[in-house]
C-alpha cells in the first residue's frame, strides 16, 4: 500500500497560540467555575503545566484543538480535551475538515514522529506547516478501543503524596515473584482473528499482544509480562486477562496481592532497566532471577504496597486504569 503524504498546513489551520506568561496568571490548586488549563511546551501531562484563573477579556482556546510545541520540547503534540490558555512558542491546529478524536490522536503521533529533525537550537516555528503527515487514516486507527477522551475525571485519590528516595530498599525478583517463561510456538500456527485469548510476544507496543488465539492460556490474568528478547527488551506490561506467552517473554507471577495500580508502579521501574540490556545481552529468566528491584518500604522493611497503590491513584488518569 502506497501512503500519500500531505503537509500539515493542508490539513489544518496552523495558528500561533495566546502567548501568555504563566508567572502573570493566578495559579489554582484545582479546577473551579472560573479556571482553565494552561498549556505550555512541556512534554508531560498532555502539555498542561498548571490550572489558572481566567483573565477578563481573554477567551480560552476551545476544546478539541491540537497543541504543538514550536520550541522547548519541540513537536510535543496533544489533543486538548478542555478549553485552555497557551504559553509562548505554542501553536494550535484546527482541522480544516471534521475529525474524530481518534483521527486527531493519530496525527499527534505522526507529528511527534518528526521530533528527531529538531532540537532546542532548531525549533519548528517556521517549518511546522510544511511537515509531511499521511493523507489517509489507516483502518486500524478506527478499530482501537479508545476510552472517551473528553470525559476524563482525573485521579482516584485527591492526596498530595511524594516519593521519598531515602526510604527505598532493594529486593530480589524471586522474593516478590515466581519468574516463569513463555512457550515456543509459531505465531502463524496460532493466530486466530476469532480467538478468545491474547497472544503475548516480545513486541514493543499494544501491551505486548501481537494477535488473538484459541490456545488455552498458559498464564492467568493479574500478572506482569516482560520482554527479554526481540523488540523492546525490558518492555513490561500488566496482563489483566489470561493469556498465552511466547518463549521470548518472562512472566512475573506475584507472591503478593497485585492489582492494576501496583502493577503500573512496578512496570515503570522495570522499564527503567532497559539501559542494562539489549538484543545481544538479553534479560532471560535466569538473569532476571538474579536481578533486583528497588521499592518503597514500610517501617518493617517490606514493600509498602499500600503506599505504592495510593501514589498511583493520585496521578492524572489513574481513574482510567
VEXDREN-2710 file (C-alpha; in Angstrom, 1 decimal):
% VEXDREN-2710
k/r/px/py/pz
1/UNK/0.0/0.0/0.0
2/UNK/1.4/3.4/-1.1
3/UNK/1.0/6.1/1.6
4/UNK/0.4/9.5/0.2
5/UNK/1.8/12.4/2.2
6/UNK/0.4/15.8/2.7
7/UNK/1.6/19.0/4.5
8/UNK/0.2/19.8/8.0
9/UNK/-0.8/23.2/6.6
10/UNK/-3.0/21.5/4.0
11/UNK/-4.9/19.5/6.7
12/UNK/-5.1/22.1/9.5
13/UNK/-5.3/25.8/10.1
14/UNK/-2.0/26.4/11.9
15/UNK/-2.2/29.3/14.3
16/UNK/0.0/30.8/17.0
17/UNK/-1.4/30.5/20.5
18/UNK/-2.2/33.2/23.0
19/UNK/1.4/33.7/24.0
20/UNK/0.6/34.2/27.7
21/UNK/3.0/34.2/30.6
22/UNK/2.3/31.8/33.5
23/UNK/4.0/34.0/36.1
24/UNK/1.5/36.7/35.4
25/UNK/-1.5/34.4/36.0
26/UNK/-3.2/33.3/39.2
27/UNK/-2.4/29.6/39.6
28/UNK/-5.0/27.4/41.3
29/UNK/-4.7/24.0/43.0
30/UNK/-7.7/22.5/41.3
31/UNK/-10.4/23.4/38.8
32/UNK/-13.3/25.7/39.8
33/UNK/-16.0/27.6/37.9
34/UNK/-13.6/30.2/36.6
35/UNK/-10.5/28.2/35.8
36/UNK/-8.8/26.7/32.7
37/UNK/-5.8/24.6/31.9
38/UNK/-2.6/26.4/31.0
39/UNK/-0.8/24.5/28.2
40/UNK/2.9/25.1/27.7
41/UNK/5.8/23.5/25.8
42/UNK/6.2/20.7/28.3
43/UNK/6.3/17.1/27.2
44/UNK/4.3/15.9/30.3
45/UNK/0.7/15.8/31.5
46/UNK/-0.8/16.4/28.0
47/UNK/1.1/19.7/27.8
48/UNK/-0.8/21.1/30.8
49/UNK/1.6/22.8/33.2
50/UNK/-0.9/24.5/35.5
51/UNK/-4.5/25.3/36.3
52/UNK/-5.1/29.1/36.2
53/UNK/-7.9/31.6/36.8
54/UNK/-9.5/33.1/33.7
55/UNK/-8.5/36.6/32.8
56/UNK/-11.2/39.0/32.0
57/UNK/-11.3/39.9/28.3
58/UNK/-9.2/36.8/27.2
59/UNK/-11.2/34.0/25.9
60/UNK/-9.7/30.5/26.2
61/UNK/-9.0/28.4/23.1
62/UNK/-11.6/25.8/22.5
63/UNK/-11.6/22.2/23.5
64/UNK/-10.6/19.7/20.8
65/UNK/-7.8/21.6/19.3
66/UNK/-4.3/20.1/18.8
67/UNK/-1.4/21.9/20.5
68/UNK/2.1/21.7/19.2
69/UNK/5.3/23.0/20.8
70/UNK/7.3/25.0/18.3
71/UNK/10.2/25.4/20.8
72/UNK/11.3/23.9/24.1
73/UNK/10.2/20.3/23.9
74/UNK/9.8/20.6/20.2
75/UNK/6.9/18.9/18.5
76/UNK/5.3/17.6/21.7
77/UNK/1.7/17.3/20.4
78/UNK/-1.5/16.8/22.2
79/UNK/-5.3/17.0/21.8
80/UNK/-6.7/19.3/24.5
81/UNK/-9.9/17.9/26.0
82/UNK/-11.0/21.2/27.6
83/UNK/-10.7/25.0/27.0
84/UNK/-7.2/26.3/27.7
85/UNK/-4.7/29.2/27.7
86/UNK/-1.4/28.8/26.0
87/UNK/2.2/29.9/26.6
88/UNK/4.9/31.1/24.2
89/UNK/6.1/29.2/21.1
90/UNK/2.9/27.1/21.3
91/UNK/0.8/26.5/18.1
92/UNK/-2.6/25.0/17.8
93/UNK/-4.1/23.1/14.9
94/UNK/-7.7/23.4/13.8
95/UNK/-8.7/20.7/11.3
96/UNK/-10.0/22.1/8.0
97/UNK/-12.5/19.2/7.9
98/UNK/-14.2/17.4/10.7
99/UNK/-12.1/14.8/12.6
100/UNK/-12.8/12.3/15.3
101/UNK/-10.7/12.2/18.4
102/UNK/-9.0/9.0/17.1
103/UNK/-8.0/10.8/13.9
104/UNK/-6.6/13.7/15.9
105/UNK/-4.6/11.4/18.2
106/UNK/-3.2/9.6/15.1
107/UNK/-2.0/12.9/13.7
108/UNK/-0.4/13.8/17.1
109/UNK/1.6/10.6/16.8
110/UNK/2.6/11.4/13.2
111/UNK/3.8/14.9/14.1
112/UNK/5.8/13.6/17.1
113/UNK/7.5/11.1/14.8
114/UNK/9.3/14.1/13.3
115/UNK/10.9/15.2/16.6
116/UNK/14.3/13.8/15.5
117/UNK/14.5/16.6/13.0
118/UNK/14.5/19.2/15.6
119/UNK/16.3/20.2/18.9
120/UNK/16.4/23.1/21.4
121/UNK/18.5/25.0/18.9
122/UNK/16.4/24.1/15.8
123/UNK/12.8/24.9/16.5
124/UNK/9.8/24.2/14.4
125/UNK/8.2/27.7/14.4
126/UNK/8.8/28.3/10.7
127/UNK/8.6/24.8/9.3
128/UNK/5.6/23.4/11.2
129/UNK/3.2/24.0/8.4
130/UNK/5.4/22.1/5.9
131/UNK/5.9/18.9/7.9
132/UNK/4.5/15.9/6.0
133/UNK/2.0/13.5/7.5
134/UNK/-0.2/10.7/5.9
135/UNK/-3.1/12.0/3.8
136/UNK/-5.2/9.0/4.8
137/UNK/-6.0/7.4/8.1
138/UNK/-5.2/3.7/8.4
139/UNK/-8.2/1.4/9.2
140/UNK/-6.6/0.2/12.4
141/UNK/-7.0/3.7/13.9
142/UNK/-10.8/3.4/13.9
143/UNK/-10.8/-0.1/15.5
144/UNK/-8.7/0.9/18.5
145/UNK/-10.6/0.6/21.8
146/UNK/-10.2/4.3/22.9
147/UNK/-11.8/5.4/26.2
148/UNK/-13.8/8.6/25.9
149/UNK/-11.1/11.2/25.8
150/UNK/-13.3/14.1/26.8
151/UNK/-14.8/12.5/29.9
152/UNK/-11.5/12.5/31.9
153/UNK/-12.3/12.8/35.6
154/UNK/-8.7/12.8/36.9
155/UNK/-7.2/10.8/39.7
156/UNK/-8.8/8.3/42.1
157/UNK/-7.4/9.9/45.2
158/UNK/-7.2/13.6/46.0
159/UNK/-4.0/13.5/48.0
160/UNK/-0.6/15.0/47.9
161/UNK/1.9/12.1/48.1
162/UNK/5.6/12.4/47.3
163/UNK/8.2/9.7/46.8
164/UNK/11.0/9.7/49.3
165/UNK/14.0/8.0/47.7
166/UNK/15.7/7.6/51.1
167/UNK/13.0/5.1/52.1
168/UNK/13.6/2.5/49.4
169/UNK/15.3/-0.9/49.6
170/UNK/16.4/-3.5/47.0
171/UNK/14.6/-6.8/46.7
172/UNK/15.4/-9.8/44.6
173/UNK/12.8/-10.5/41.9
174/UNK/12.5/-14.0/43.3
175/UNK/11.4/-12.5/46.7
176/UNK/8.4/-10.9/45.0
177/UNK/7.7/-13.1/42.0
178/UNK/7.8/-16.5/40.6
179/UNK/9.6/-15.9/37.3
180/UNK/8.2/-18.1/34.5
181/UNK/8.9/-18.3/30.8
182/UNK/6.5/-18.5/27.8
183/UNK/6.4/-21.4/25.4
184/UNK/7.8/-21.6/21.9
185/UNK/5.2/-21.8/19.1
186/UNK/4.9/-20.3/15.6
187/UNK/2.7/-17.3/15.6
188/UNK/1.4/-18.3/12.2
189/UNK/0.2/-21.5/13.7
190/UNK/-1.8/-20.0/16.5
191/UNK/-3.1/-16.7/15.1
192/UNK/-6.9/-16.7/15.0
193/UNK/-8.9/-13.5/14.3
194/UNK/-11.8/-15.1/16.2
195/UNK/-9.7/-16.2/19.1
196/UNK/-10.7/-15.6/22.7
197/UNK/-7.3/-15.1/24.3
198/UNK/-4.4/-12.7/23.9
199/UNK/-1.2/-14.0/22.5
200/UNK/1.7/-12.0/24.1
201/UNK/5.1/-11.9/22.3
202/UNK/8.2/-9.7/22.5
203/UNK/6.9/-6.6/20.8
204/UNK/7.2/-3.0/22.0
205/UNK/3.5/-1.9/21.5
206/UNK/-0.1/-2.9/22.0
207/UNK/0.6/-4.1/25.6
208/UNK/2.7/-6.9/24.2
209/UNK/-0.3/-8.5/22.5
210/UNK/0.5/-9.5/18.9
211/UNK/-2.7/-11.4/18.0
212/UNK/-5.6/-13.4/19.3
213/UNK/-5.6/-17.2/19.7
214/UNK/-7.8/-20.0/20.8
215/UNK/-5.0/-21.9/22.5
216/UNK/-5.7/-22.5/26.2
217/UNK/-3.9/-19.7/28.2
218/UNK/-0.5/-20.6/29.8
219/UNK/-0.9/-17.9/32.4
220/UNK/-3.7/-16.4/34.5
221/UNK/-4.5/-12.7/34.5
222/UNK/-3.2/-10.2/37.0
223/UNK/0.5/-10.8/36.2
224/UNK/3.3/-8.8/34.5
225/UNK/4.9/-9.8/31.3
226/UNK/8.5/-8.6/30.5
227/UNK/10.2/-8.9/27.1
228/UNK/13.7/-10.5/27.3
229/UNK/14.2/-10.7/23.6
230/UNK/13.1/-9.2/20.3
231/UNK/11.9/-5.6/20.0
232/UNK/12.0/-3.6/23.2
233/UNK/14.0/-5.8/25.6
234/UNK/12.7/-5.0/29.2
235/UNK/9.4/-3.6/27.9
236/UNK/6.9/-4.6/30.7
237/UNK/3.1/-4.8/30.6
238/UNK/0.3/-5.6/33.0
239/UNK/-1.7/-8.5/31.7
240/UNK/-5.2/-8.3/33.2
241/UNK/-6.7/-11.4/31.4
242/UNK/-5.4/-15.0/31.0
243/UNK/-3.1/-15.3/28.0
244/UNK/-0.5/-17.3/26.1
245/UNK/3.1/-16.0/26.1
246/UNK/5.8/-16.8/23.6
247/UNK/9.1/-18.1/25.0
248/UNK/10.8/-14.6/24.4
249/UNK/8.7/-13.3/27.3
250/UNK/9.2/-13.7/31.0
251/UNK/6.1/-13.7/33.2
252/UNK/6.2/-12.4/36.7
253/UNK/3.6/-14.2/38.9
254/UNK/3.3/-12.2/42.1
255/UNK/3.8/-13.6/45.6
256/UNK/1.8/-10.7/47.0
257/UNK/-1.6/-9.2/46.2
258/UNK/-1.2/-7.4/42.9
259/UNK/-3.6/-5.0/41.3
260/UNK/-3.5/-2.6/38.3
261/UNK/-2.3/0.3/40.4
262/UNK/0.7/-1.5/41.9
263/UNK/1.4/-3.0/38.5
264/UNK/1.7/0.4/36.9
265/UNK/4.3/1.4/39.5
266/UNK/6.3/-1.8/39.0
267/UNK/6.3/-1.8/35.2
268/UNK/7.6/1.7/35.2
269/UNK/10.6/0.7/37.4
270/UNK/11.2/-2.5/35.3
271/UNK/11.4/-0.4/32.1
272/UNK/14.0/1.8/33.8
273/UNK/16.3/-1.2/33.5
274/UNK/16.3/-1.1/29.7
275/UNK/19.7/0.5/29.5
276/UNK/21.3/-2.6/31.0
277/UNK/20.0/-4.9/28.3
278/UNK/19.8/-5.2/24.5
279/UNK/19.4/-7.7/21.7
280/UNK/22.9/-9.1/22.5
281/UNK/22.5/-9.1/26.3
282/UNK/19.1/-10.5/26.9
283/UNK/17.2/-10.3/30.2
284/UNK/16.5/-14.0/30.2
285/UNK/14.8/-15.9/33.0
286/UNK/18.0/-16.8/34.9
287/UNK/19.4/-13.3/34.7
288/UNK/16.1/-11.9/35.9
289/UNK/16.0/-14.2/38.8
290/UNK/19.4/-12.8/39.8
291/UNK/18.2/-9.2/39.3
292/UNK/16.9/-6.7/42.0
293/UNK/14.3/-4.0/42.1
294/UNK/14.2/-1.1/44.5
295/UNK/10.9/-0.3/46.2
296/UNK/9.5/2.0/48.9
297/UNK/9.3/0.1/52.2
298/UNK/7.3/0.4/55.4
299/UNK/8.6/0.5/59.0
300/UNK/9.1/-3.2/58.9
301/UNK/11.4/-3.0/55.8
302/UNK/9.0/-4.8/53.5
303/UNK/7.5/-3.3/50.3
304/UNK/4.9/-0.7/51.2
305/UNK/2.2/-1.9/48.8
306/UNK/-0.5/0.5/50.3
307/UNK/1.7/3.5/49.7
308/UNK/2.6/2.3/46.2
309/UNK/-1.1/1.9/45.3
310/UNK/-2.1/5.2/46.8
311/UNK/0.7/7.0/45.0
312/UNK/-0.5/5.8/41.6
313/UNK/-4.1/6.6/42.5
314/UNK/-3.1/10.3/42.9
315/UNK/-1.8/10.6/39.4
316/UNK/-3.7/12.0/36.4
317/UNK/-5.8/9.4/34.5
318/UNK/-5.5/6.9/37.3
319/UNK/-9.3/6.5/37.3
320/UNK/-8.9/5.0/33.8
321/UNK/-6.8/2.1/34.9
END
